[in-house]
Amino acid sequence: MDKEEARIAAMRARAAARTDRFLNARVRTMGVDKEGLDRQIAEKKAAKEAERQANVDQAAYDQEIFRILESNEEQRRAEKMESMNQLRQDLLAHAQEPKNSCEKGGDPIDAEQCSFGAAQYFAGEDKQAQERKRLQQAQMRQWTTQQMAEKNARSTEEKEDAMRYQQYLNAVNGMRAEIEANEQKRVRDDRLTVRQLNEMRAAEKAELRKAEQELNDFMNNREFEHVKSDPFINEETEMSQSTLASYRVRPDHFKGFNKAQTMYIYKKNEELVGDHKEMKAEEARVEAGWASHTEQVVRLMEQAEQQQKDMANQVEMLQDADIQAQREELKYKTELSRRDKYGAITEGFFDGFGTSCR
């Protein structure tokens, strides 16, 4: 991961330096940047070589890991085989000891001729047990041998598959290296061809620019000589004089007015400028008068509007005072009505008694 980050950072730094070089007019070259192309070719070649070397190192590392694993597996199988052989030798040695031997002294006993009292056979006893056990042991040995042979065959096949796969990887790596070398050679040849074409085009453009510059200089010199020697372009006044009279001119050779005519035109132009200035001054005075009039009208309108606002405020104040008085009167009447709600006999109630007119 660190290598990848370093590679990315280096690429970014190269791209930034290349951009700065292109944007800098003092360093930038117009045309073929031979040093930049050579540097790019060298950088890409170094990157390709580093990648190829990394692939070769990885392949060697994979081969070494495979060899170590195969060696460990072979050592483990050898140790297991040695342990099994040692166990077999121990079992055979124990079987040869007298205490573990089934041989007895005297003549062998024929169980077929013995009765039940000899205790050689019992009811329900399997007389073929020893033979069946021997056959089972033989079958087990056969199965074990067959399984060991199958396991060895599988191991051999796996080893051969691994070897074939390793050979395939080596062939692929070789073909890849060859293809990469051919590709690098093709790219190098293409870049060399492009470089040669660029150099040829640059030389052709330089020659063309040089020829164009020489032609341009020649034409400029001829034009300058023609302009310097042509009386028509130099505006010589003698060419405009007519042969019929000294005061007449040829319109096709007219080169301008004389000094008196030029001064008369200047004088008329100055009079026109003066009239134009007076007209501008008059327009300014009219504009100033109109602005003063407009300002006065606006001031009078503002005063009238302010008077209307003052009158409206005064009327509003009178209305507020009248409304406040009406509120006070209503409040007084309401309070008086509340007090006289149930009525009362006052002192003057009995004064009218006995004063009838009858």
C-alpha positions, 0 to 999 in steps of 0.5 A: 500500500505504501508503494502504491501511495508513493507511486501515485504521489510521484505521478502527481508530482511529475504531472504538476511539474509538467503543467508548471513547465508548460505554463511557464513561458520562460521554460516552455518550448514551442514545438518538440520538447525533446528532453521532456520526451526523453525523460518520459521514455526513461521514466516509463522504461524504468516503470516497466522494468520495475514491474517486470522485476516485481513479477519475476520476484513474485514468481520466485517467491511463489516457487520458494513457498511451494518448494518449502510446503512440498518439503514440509509435506514430504518430511511429514509423510516420511516421519509418519511412515517411519513411525508406522514401520517402528510400530510394526516392528514393535508389534512383531517383536512382541508377537515373537515372545514366548508369553504371547505365543499360542503354542503349547506343550504336547500334542495338539488338541483335535477339537473335532474329536473332543466332547463337550466335557473337554470344554473345547466347544460350547453351544452357540460358539462360532467355530469359524471365528478365527478364520473369519478374523484372519480373512477380515484382517487380510481384507483390512490390510488389502483395503489399507494398502489400496487406500495408501496406494490411492492416497499416494496416487492422489499425492503424486497427481497433485504434485504433478498438477502443481508442477504442471501449473507451475510450468504453466505459470512460468510459460505465461510469465515468459510469454508475458515478459516477451510480449512486454519486451516486444511492446516496449520495443514497439513503443520505443520505435514508435516514439523514435519515429514520432520524434524523427517526424517531429524533428523533420517537421520542425526543420521544415517549419523553420525553413519555411518561416525563414523563407517567409521572413526573407520574402517579407523583408524583401517585399517590405524593402521594395514597398518602402523604396516605392513609398519613398520615391513615389511623388503621388504618395508623398503628396507633392502639391506641384502634381495637382497644378493644372497646365491650363492655369495656375489657379486650377487644379487637377482633381485626380492629382489633388493633394490638399489645400494651400496654406491660406485655404487651410487657415480659412478652413481653420477659422470657419471651424473655430467660428463653428466651435464658438457658435456650438459653445454659445448654443451649449451655454444657452441650453445650459441656462435654459436647463438651469431655469427649468430646474429652478422652476421645477424645484420651486414647484416641487417646494410649493407642492411639498408645502401644500401637502404638509399643510394638508397633513397638518390639517388632517392631524388637527382634525384627527386630534379633535375627533380623538378628543370628541370620542374621549369626551363621549366615552367619559359621558357614556361611562358617567351615564353607565355608572349613574344607571347602575346606582339608580337601577333599583330606585330610591325614595328621596327627601322631596318625595313627600313634599308634594303630598296635600298640594293637589289643586282640587 
